[in-house]
Amino acid sequence: MPIGTLKDAKKVVGAKQAAKAVEKGQACLVFLAEDADNRVTVPLREACARAGVKVETAPSMGELGKACGIEVGAAAVAVIKV
């Protein structure tokens, strides 16, 4: 899924919300910003690996936030299964 299609996708924004979605089996894809703090992204990447959720990267938190239609950066976004 290209980052540009996130605005219309069912999603949760933010590392904590994305982690919850992965743990509950609701996430089918997680985007992580390349410039996000590793303390945030590494545990989420590991949770995705355990759950078999695909991880893609976004160039920056600003671009990831913008792709979601918000005016602030986002470290992570989980696309929710429909």
Long-range contacts (C-beta under 8 A, 24 or more apart in sequence): 1-29, 1-56, 1-79, 3-31, 3-56, 3-58, 3-63, 3-64, 3-67, 4-67, 6-31, 6-64, 6-67, 6-68, 6-69, 6-77, 6-79, 7-67, 7-68, 7-69, 9-79, 9-80, 10-79, 10-80, 10-82, 11-68, 11-77, 11-78, 11-79, 11-80, 12-77, 12-78, 12-80, 13-65, 13-68, 13-70, 13-74, 13-76, 13-77, 14-74, 14-75, 14-76, 14-77, 15-40, 15-41, 15-44, 15-75, 15-76, 17-78, 18-44, 18-76, 18-77, 18-78, 19-43, 19-44, 19-47, 19-76, 21-78, 21-80, 22-47, 22-48, 22-51, 22-53, 22-78, 23-47, 23-51, 25-51, 26-78, 26-80, 26-81, 27-51, 27-53, 27-78, 27-79, 27-80, 27-81, 28-53, 28-54, 28-79, 28-80, 28-81, 29-53, 29-54, 29-55, 29-56, 29-78, 29-79, 30-54, 30-55, 30-56, 30-76, 30-77, 30-78, 30-79, 31-55, 31-56, 31-57, 31-58, 31-64, 31-76, 31-77, 31-78, 31-79, 32-56, 32-57, 32-58, 32-75, 32-76, 33-57, 33-58, 33-59, 33-60, 33-61, 33-63, 33-64, 33-73, 33-74, 33-75, 33-76, 34-58, 34-59, 34-60, 35-59, 35-60, 35-61, 36-61, 36-75, 36-76, 37-75, 40-75, 40-76, 41-75, 41-76, 44-76, 53-78
